[in-house]
Amino acid sequence: MSAQNSNSTICKVFENNKSWVEQVQSTNPEFFANLSKGQSPKLLWIGCSDSRMAVDVLTKTEPGEIFVHRNIANRVPSEDINLLCVIEYAVKHLKVEHVVVAGHTSCGGVKAAMSTDSVGILDHWLRPIKDLYQANEAEINALPEGERADRLGELNVIQGVNAVSKLPVVHEEWKKGRDLQIHGWIFQLHTGLLKDLDVSVSGPKQVESIYLL
């Protein structure tokens, strides 16, 4: 990309921002004053970094309604301090009522995990998805080739839901009687619709006892 095109891209971002501010203020003059006072989202979204996963657009929500964490292939590793901090802050301090692990169809990270081609440092990040593929290889490979990556993406989301449900901070909130639910969704790029994988966890009775600290 040339320097001129690069500058044009940046200028467009600021122009769009200014236009958005003017539009919002024309309909709700107090919007930004109220927004600056704090946030009280009801939902934490753990999704993929893919640029097509525009959370506020596809859910038609406003700033302040959804707390968001995104990474390559929407993984939920129990050793990722960044992710754990986001979950703890959302669950313990913001008191969100729902945690959503959201994948999407045609995920490049999932497809890379199914390949033997190296993708640099991402090889380490995607290793657990590769392991998940190997563990479910018979089921996945029985599907038509065009559906295999999307099924692995679903299994990755399900694994993420299970991982969140085993976190101590989640169990602490359940012990307090909090209504905290964990869901697994897929954003279908070819239709624009969200698909509920029907794997929601809403309490400790749905978690294996060995994980209940």
Secondary structure, DSSP 8 states (H G I E B T S, - for coil): --HHHHHHHHHHHHHHHHHHHHHHHHH-TTHHHHHTT----SEEEEEE--TT--HHHHHT--TTSEEEEEEGGG---TT-HHHHHHHHIIIIIS--SEEEEEEETT-HHHHHHTSSS--TTHHHHHHHHHHHHHHTHHHHHTS-HHHHHHHHHHHHHHHHHHHHHT-HHHHHHHHTT---EEEEEEEETTTTEEEE-S--B-SGGGS-GGG--
